[in-house]
Amino acid sequence: MNLLSRLFSNKSNKIQCPRCLGKGHVNSDDIKRLNKELKWRPGSCAYCNGSGKVSAKTAAKVSIDLTYLVNELPPGEKNKLINGAQDAKYRAKVYDEKAVG
């Protein structure tokens, strides 16, 4: 594949999910590794939506251990968070502060 076709390819740059390590679900080992005991439970990975893959862009923007990013988060809020909306980032910060306390 030449340079131009790589630049204009519509394939998204997907990488192995750093939260679930490509399994598509978060287990107790992942929860311990990310220091989220008593905050998360095992289940489908909210970071990659259970696919085991995530865009490199998302991985660069959103911390894998963000407590706020869970499956129960409404899709619109999740999209806002991934796209860096300030109001969603603020709600994530408040949520994380409450989860710690």
Phi and psi in radians as a Rosetta constraint file:
Dihedral C 1 N 2 CA 2 C 2 CIRCULARHARMONIC -1.436 0.35
Dihedral N 2 CA 2 C 2 N 3 CIRCULARHARMONIC 3.007 0.35
Dihedral C 2 N 3 CA 3 C 3 CIRCULARHARMONIC -1.032 0.35
Dihedral N 3 CA 3 C 3 N 4 CIRCULARHARMONIC -0.796 0.35
Dihedral C 3 N 4 CA 4 C 4 CIRCULARHARMONIC -1.097 0.35
Dihedral N 4 CA 4 C 4 N 5 CIRCULARHARMONIC -0.743 0.35
Dihedral C 4 N 5 CA 5 C 5 CIRCULARHARMONIC -1.200 0.35
Dihedral N 5 CA 5 C 5 N 6 CIRCULARHARMONIC -0.552 0.35
Dihedral C 5 N 6 CA 6 C 6 CIRCULARHARMONIC -1.212 0.35
Dihedral N 6 CA 6 C 6 N 7 CIRCULARHARMONIC -0.676 0.35
Dihedral C 6 N 7 CA 7 C 7 CIRCULARHARMONIC -1.168 0.35
Dihedral N 7 CA 7 C 7 N 8 CIRCULARHARMONIC -0.645 0.35
Dihedral C 7 N 8 CA 8 C 8 CIRCULARHARMONIC -1.803 0.35
Dihedral N 8 CA 8 C 8 N 9 CIRCULARHARMONIC 0.185 0.35
Dihedral C 8 N 9 CA 9 C 9 CIRCULARHARMONIC -1.169 0.35
Dihedral N 9 CA 9 C 9 N 10 CIRCULARHARMONIC 2.450 0.35
Dihedral C 9 N 10 CA 10 C 10 CIRCULARHARMONIC -1.580 0.35
Dihedral N 10 CA 10 C 10 N 11 CIRCULARHARMONIC 0.100 0.35
Dihedral C 10 N 11 CA 11 C 11 CIRCULARHARMONIC -1.202 0.35
Dihedral N 11 CA 11 C 11 N 12 CIRCULARHARMONIC 2.319 0.35
Dihedral C 11 N 12 CA 12 C 12 CIRCULARHARMONIC -1.404 0.35
Dihedral N 12 CA 12 C 12 N 13 CIRCULARHARMONIC 2.617 0.35
Dihedral C 12 N 13 CA 13 C 13 CIRCULARHARMONIC -1.465 0.35
Dihedral N 13 CA 13 C 13 N 14 CIRCULARHARMONIC 1.569 0.35
Dihedral C 13 N 14 CA 14 C 14 CIRCULARHARMONIC -1.677 0.35
Dihedral N 14 CA 14 C 14 N 15 CIRCULARHARMONIC 2.480 0.35
Dihedral C 14 N 15 CA 15 C 15 CIRCULARHARMONIC -2.217 0.35
Dihedral N 15 CA 15 C 15 N 16 CIRCULARHARMONIC 2.915 0.35
Dihedral C 15 N 16 CA 16 C 16 CIRCULARHARMONIC -1.098 0.35
Dihedral N 16 CA 16 C 16 N 17 CIRCULARHARMONIC 2.359 0.35
Dihedral C 16 N 17 CA 17 C 17 CIRCULARHARMONIC -1.076 0.35
Dihedral N 17 CA 17 C 17 N 18 CIRCULARHARMONIC 2.184 0.35
Dihedral C 17 N 18 CA 18 C 18 CIRCULARHARMONIC -1.326 0.35
Dihedral N 18 CA 18 C 18 N 19 CIRCULARHARMONIC -0.280 0.35
Dihedral C 18 N 19 CA 19 C 19 CIRCULARHARMONIC -1.408 0.35
Dihedral N 19 CA 19 C 19 N 20 CIRCULARHARMONIC -0.882 0.35
Dihedral C 19 N 20 CA 20 C 20 CIRCULARHARMONIC -1.743 0.35
Dihedral N 20 CA 20 C 20 N 21 CIRCULARHARMONIC -0.005 0.35
Dihedral C 20 N 21 CA 21 C 21 CIRCULARHARMONIC 1.035 0.35
Dihedral N 21 CA 21 C 21 N 22 CIRCULARHARMONIC 0.619 0.35
Dihedral C 21 N 22 CA 22 C 22 CIRCULARHARMONIC 1.484 0.35
Dihedral N 22 CA 22 C 22 N 23 CIRCULARHARMONIC 0.032 0.35
Dihedral C 22 N 23 CA 23 C 23 CIRCULARHARMONIC -1.376 0.35
Dihedral N 23 CA 23 C 23 N 24 CIRCULARHARMONIC -0.457 0.35
Dihedral C 23 N 24 CA 24 C 24 CIRCULARHARMONIC 1.593 0.35
Dihedral N 24 CA 24 C 24 N 25 CIRCULARHARMONIC -0.131 0.35
Dihedral C 24 N 25 CA 25 C 25 CIRCULARHARMONIC -2.484 0.35
Dihedral N 25 CA 25 C 25 N 26 CIRCULARHARMONIC 2.633 0.35
Dihedral C 25 N 26 CA 26 C 26 CIRCULARHARMONIC -1.681 0.35
Dihedral N 26 CA 26 C 26 N 27 CIRCULARHARMONIC 2.218 0.35
Dihedral C 26 N 27 CA 27 C 27 CIRCULARHARMONIC -1.946 0.35
Dihedral N 27 CA 27 C 27 N 28 CIRCULARHARMONIC -3.106 0.35
Dihedral C 27 N 28 CA 28 C 28 CIRCULARHARMONIC -1.100 0.35
Dihedral N 28 CA 28 C 28 N 29 CIRCULARHARMONIC -0.555 0.35
Dihedral C 28 N 29 CA 29 C 29 CIRCULARHARMONIC -1.138 0.35
Dihedral N 29 CA 29 C 29 N 30 CIRCULARHARMONIC -0.713 0.35
Dihedral C 29 N 30 CA 30 C 30 CIRCULARHARMONIC -1.133 0.35
Dihedral N 30 CA 30 C 30 N 31 CIRCULARHARMONIC -0.745 0.35
Dihedral C 30 N 31 CA 31 C 31 CIRCULARHARMONIC -1.067 0.35
Dihedral N 31 CA 31 C 31 N 32 CIRCULARHARMONIC -0.747 0.35
Dihedral C 31 N 32 CA 32 C 32 CIRCULARHARMONIC -1.159 0.35
Dihedral N 32 CA 32 C 32 N 33 CIRCULARHARMONIC -0.772 0.35
Dihedral C 32 N 33 CA 33 C 33 CIRCULARHARMONIC -1.026 0.35
Dihedral N 33 CA 33 C 33 N 34 CIRCULARHARMONIC -0.627 0.35
Dihedral C 33 N 34 CA 34 C 34 CIRCULARHARMONIC -1.652 0.35
Dihedral N 34 CA 34 C 34 N 35 CIRCULARHARMONIC 0.078 0.35
Dihedral C 34 N 35 CA 35 C 35 CIRCULARHARMONIC 1.010 0.35
Dihedral N 35 CA 35 C 35 N 36 CIRCULARHARMONIC 0.854 0.35
Dihedral C 35 N 36 CA 36 C 36 CIRCULARHARMONIC -2.093 0.35
Dihedral N 36 CA 36 C 36 N 37 CIRCULARHARMONIC 0.425 0.35
Dihedral C 36 N 37 CA 37 C 37 CIRCULARHARMONIC -1.004 0.35
Dihedral N 37 CA 37 C 37 N 38 CIRCULARHARMONIC 2.484 0.35
Dihedral C 37 N 38 CA 38 C 38 CIRCULARHARMONIC 1.185 0.35
Dihedral N 38 CA 38 C 38 N 39 CIRCULARHARMONIC 0.079 0.35
Dihedral C 38 N 39 CA 39 C 39 CIRCULARHARMONIC -2.052 0.35
Dihedral N 39 CA 39 C 39 N 40 CIRCULARHARMONIC -0.582 0.35
Dihedral C 39 N 40 CA 40 C 40 CIRCULARHARMONIC -2.136 0.35
Dihedral N 40 CA 40 C 40 N 41 CIRCULARHARMONIC 2.811 0.35
Dihedral C 40 N 41 CA 41 C 41 CIRCULARHARMONIC -2.221 0.35
Dihedral N 41 CA 41 C 41 N 42 CIRCULARHARMONIC 2.725 0.35
Dihedral C 41 N 42 CA 42 C 42 CIRCULARHARMONIC -1.037 0.35
Dihedral N 42 CA 42 C 42 N 43 CIRCULARHARMONIC 2.564 0.35
Dihedral C 42 N 43 CA 43 C 43 CIRCULARHARMONIC 2.795 0.35
Dihedral N 43 CA 43 C 43 N 44 CIRCULARHARMONIC -2.933 0.35
Dihedral C 43 N 44 CA 44 C 44 CIRCULARHARMONIC -1.009 0.35
Dihedral N 44 CA 44 C 44 N 45 CIRCULARHARMONIC 2.442 0.35
Dihedral C 44 N 45 CA 45 C 45 CIRCULARHARMONIC -1.318 0.35
Dihedral N 45 CA 45 C 45 N 46 CIRCULARHARMONIC 2.127 0.35
Dihedral C 45 N 46 CA 46 C 46 CIRCULARHARMONIC -1.318 0.35
Dihedral N 46 CA 46 C 46 N 47 CIRCULARHARMONIC -0.410 0.35
Dihedral C 46 N 47 CA 47 C 47 CIRCULARHARMONIC -1.221 0.35
Dihedral N 47 CA 47 C 47 N 48 CIRCULARHARMONIC -0.714 0.35
Dihedral C 47 N 48 CA 48 C 48 CIRCULARHARMONIC -1.954 0.35
Dihedral N 48 CA 48 C 48 N 49 CIRCULARHARMONIC 0.139 0.35
Dihedral C 48 N 49 CA 49 C 49 CIRCULARHARMONIC 1.005 0.35
Dihedral N 49 CA 49 C 49 N 50 CIRCULARHARMONIC 0.566 0.35
Dihedral C 49 N 50 CA 50 C 50 CIRCULARHARMONIC 1.380 0.35
Dihedral N 50 CA 50 C 50 N 51 CIRCULARHARMONIC 0.133 0.35
Dihedral C 50 N 51 CA 51 C 51 CIRCULARHARMONIC -1.548 0.35
Dihedral N 51 CA 51 C 51 N 52 CIRCULARHARMONIC -0.344 0.35
Dihedral C 51 N 52 CA 52 C 52 CIRCULARHARMONIC 1.458 0.35
Dihedral N 52 CA 52 C 52 N 53 CIRCULARHARMONIC -0.111 0.35
Dihedral C 52 N 53 CA 53 C 53 CIRCULARHARMONIC -2.229 0.35
Dihedral N 53 CA 53 C 53 N 54 CIRCULARHARMONIC 2.588 0.35
Dihedral C 53 N 54 CA 54 C 54 CIRCULARHARMONIC -2.506 0.35
Dihedral N 54 CA 54 C 54 N 55 CIRCULARHARMONIC 2.651 0.35
Dihedral C 54 N 55 CA 55 C 55 CIRCULARHARMONIC -1.209 0.35
Dihedral N 55 CA 55 C 55 N 56 CIRCULARHARMONIC 2.527 0.35
Dihedral C 55 N 56 CA 56 C 56 CIRCULARHARMONIC -1.052 0.35
Dihedral N 56 CA 56 C 56 N 57 CIRCULARHARMONIC -0.555 0.35
Dihedral C 56 N 57 CA 57 C 57 CIRCULARHARMONIC -1.107 0.35
Dihedral N 57 CA 57 C 57 N 58 CIRCULARHARMONIC -0.776 0.35
Dihedral C 57 N 58 CA 58 C 58 CIRCULARHARMONIC -1.113 0.35
Dihedral N 58 CA 58 C 58 N 59 CIRCULARHARMONIC -0.780 0.35
Dihedral C 58 N 59 CA 59 C 59 CIRCULARHARMONIC -1.058 0.35
Dihedral N 59 CA 59 C 59 N 60 CIRCULARHARMONIC -0.570 0.35
Dihedral C 59 N 60 CA 60 C 60 CIRCULARHARMONIC -1.327 0.35
Dihedral N 60 CA 60 C 60 N 61 CIRCULARHARMONIC -0.470 0.35
Dihedral C 60 N 61 CA 61 C 61 CIRCULARHARMONIC -1.616 0.35
Dihedral N 61 CA 61 C 61 N 62 CIRCULARHARMONIC -0.605 0.35
Dihedral C 61 N 62 CA 62 C 62 CIRCULARHARMONIC -2.072 0.35
Dihedral N 62 CA 62 C 62 N 63 CIRCULARHARMONIC 2.205 0.35
Dihedral C 62 N 63 CA 63 C 63 CIRCULARHARMONIC -1.108 0.35
Dihedral N 63 CA 63 C 63 N 64 CIRCULARHARMONIC 2.395 0.35
Dihedral C 63 N 64 CA 64 C 64 CIRCULARHARMONIC -1.202 0.35
Dihedral N 64 CA 64 C 64 N 65 CIRCULARHARMONIC -0.373 0.35
Dihedral C 64 N 65 CA 65 C 65 CIRCULARHARMONIC -1.790 0.35
Dihedral N 65 CA 65 C 65 N 66 CIRCULARHARMONIC 0.332 0.35
Dihedral C 65 N 66 CA 66 C 66 CIRCULARHARMONIC -1.124 0.35
Dihedral N 66 CA 66 C 66 N 67 CIRCULARHARMONIC 1.967 0.35
Dihedral C 66 N 67 CA 67 C 67 CIRCULARHARMONIC -1.037 0.35
Dihedral N 67 CA 67 C 67 N 68 CIRCULARHARMONIC -0.626 0.35
Dihedral C 67 N 68 CA 68 C 68 CIRCULARHARMONIC -1.141 0.35
Dihedral N 68 CA 68 C 68 N 69 CIRCULARHARMONIC -0.502 0.35
Dihedral C 68 N 69 CA 69 C 69 CIRCULARHARMONIC -1.442 0.35
Dihedral N 69 CA 69 C 69 N 70 CIRCULARHARMONIC 1.580 0.35
Dihedral C 69 N 70 CA 70 C 70 CIRCULARHARMONIC -2.233 0.35
Dihedral N 70 CA 70 C 70 N 71 CIRCULARHARMONIC 2.945 0.35
Dihedral C 70 N 71 CA 71 C 71 CIRCULARHARMONIC -1.082 0.35
Dihedral N 71 CA 71 C 71 N 72 CIRCULARHARMONIC -0.504 0.35
Dihedral C 71 N 72 CA 72 C 72 CIRCULARHARMONIC -1.331 0.35
Dihedral N 72 CA 72 C 72 N 73 CIRCULARHARMONIC -0.149 0.35
Dihedral C 72 N 73 CA 73 C 73 CIRCULARHARMONIC -1.190 0.35
Dihedral N 73 CA 73 C 73 N 74 CIRCULARHARMONIC 2.217 0.35
Dihedral C 73 N 74 CA 74 C 74 CIRCULARHARMONIC -1.000 0.35
Dihedral N 74 CA 74 C 74 N 75 CIRCULARHARMONIC 2.517 0.35
Dihedral C 74 N 75 CA 75 C 75 CIRCULARHARMONIC -0.945 0.35
Dihedral N 75 CA 75 C 75 N 76 CIRCULARHARMONIC -0.688 0.35
Dihedral C 75 N 76 CA 76 C 76 CIRCULARHARMONIC -1.112 0.35
Dihedral N 76 CA 76 C 76 N 77 CIRCULARHARMONIC -0.707 0.35
Dihedral C 76 N 77 CA 77 C 77 CIRCULARHARMONIC -1.193 0.35
Dihedral N 77 CA 77 C 77 N 78 CIRCULARHARMONIC -0.694 0.35
Dihedral C 77 N 78 CA 78 C 78 CIRCULARHARMONIC -1.087 0.35
Dihedral N 78 CA 78 C 78 N 79 CIRCULARHARMONIC -0.771 0.35
Dihedral C 78 N 79 CA 79 C 79 CIRCULARHARMONIC -1.092 0.35
Dihedral N 79 CA 79 C 79 N 80 CIRCULARHARMONIC -0.722 0.35
Dihedral C 79 N 80 CA 80 C 80 CIRCULARHARMONIC -1.080 0.35
Dihedral N 80 CA 80 C 80 N 81 CIRCULARHARMONIC -0.741 0.35
Dihedral C 80 N 81 CA 81 C 81 CIRCULARHARMONIC -1.106 0.35
Dihedral N 81 CA 81 C 81 N 82 CIRCULARHARMONIC -0.809 0.35
Dihedral C 81 N 82 CA 82 C 82 CIRCULARHARMONIC -1.120 0.35
Dihedral N 82 CA 82 C 82 N 83 CIRCULARHARMONIC -0.606 0.35
Dihedral C 82 N 83 CA 83 C 83 CIRCULARHARMONIC -1.481 0.35
Dihedral N 83 CA 83 C 83 N 84 CIRCULARHARMONIC 0.025 0.35
Dihedral C 83 N 84 CA 84 C 84 CIRCULARHARMONIC 1.432 0.35
Dihedral N 84 CA 84 C 84 N 85 CIRCULARHARMONIC 0.388 0.35
Dihedral C 84 N 85 CA 85 C 85 CIRCULARHARMONIC -1.093 0.35
Dihedral N 85 CA 85 C 85 N 86 CIRCULARHARMONIC 2.298 0.35
Dihedral C 85 N 86 CA 86 C 86 CIRCULARHARMONIC -1.066 0.35
Dihedral N 86 CA 86 C 86 N 87 CIRCULARHARMONIC -0.672 0.35
Dihedral C 86 N 87 CA 87 C 87 CIRCULARHARMONIC -1.157 0.35
Dihedral N 87 CA 87 C 87 N 88 CIRCULARHARMONIC -0.657 0.35
Dihedral C 87 N 88 CA 88 C 88 CIRCULARHARMONIC -1.216 0.35
Dihedral N 88 CA 88 C 88 N 89 CIRCULARHARMONIC -0.685 0.35
Dihedral C 88 N 89 CA 89 C 89 CIRCULARHARMONIC -1.118 0.35
Dihedral N 89 CA 89 C 89 N 90 CIRCULARHARMONIC -0.650 0.35
Dihedral C 89 N 90 CA 90 C 90 CIRCULARHARMONIC -1.134 0.35
Dihedral N 90 CA 90 C 90 N 91 CIRCULARHARMONIC -0.795 0.35
Dihedral C 90 N 91 CA 91 C 91 CIRCULARHARMONIC -1.090 0.35
Dihedral N 91 CA 91 C 91 N 92 CIRCULARHARMONIC -0.647 0.35
Dihedral C 91 N 92 CA 92 C 92 CIRCULARHARMONIC -1.114 0.35
Dihedral N 92 CA 92 C 92 N 93 CIRCULARHARMONIC -0.725 0.35
Dihedral C 92 N 93 CA 93 C 93 CIRCULARHARMONIC -1.110 0.35
Dihedral N 93 CA 93 C 93 N 94 CIRCULARHARMONIC -0.798 0.35
Dihedral C 93 N 94 CA 94 C 94 CIRCULARHARMONIC -1.103 0.35
Dihedral N 94 CA 94 C 94 N 95 CIRCULARHARMONIC -0.759 0.35
Dihedral C 94 N 95 CA 95 C 95 CIRCULARHARMONIC -1.051 0.35
Dihedral N 95 CA 95 C 95 N 96 CIRCULARHARMONIC -0.817 0.35
Dihedral C 95 N 96 CA 96 C 96 CIRCULARHARMONIC -1.089 0.35
Dihedral N 96 CA 96 C 96 N 97 CIRCULARHARMONIC -0.672 0.35
Dihedral C 96 N 97 CA 97 C 97 CIRCULARHARMONIC -1.154 0.35
Dihedral N 97 CA 97 C 97 N 98 CIRCULARHARMONIC -0.683 0.35
Dihedral C 97 N 98 CA 98 C 98 CIRCULARHARMONIC -1.211 0.35
Dihedral N 98 CA 98 C 98 N 99 CIRCULARHARMONIC -0.626 0.35
Dihedral C 98 N 99 CA 99 C 99 CIRCULARHARMONIC -1.172 0.35
Dihedral N 99 CA 99 C 99 N 100 CIRCULARHARMONIC -0.524 0.35
Dihedral C 99 N 100 CA 100 C 100 CIRCULARHARMONIC -1.316 0.35
Dihedral N 100 CA 100 C 100 N 101 CIRCULARHARMONIC -0.680 0.35
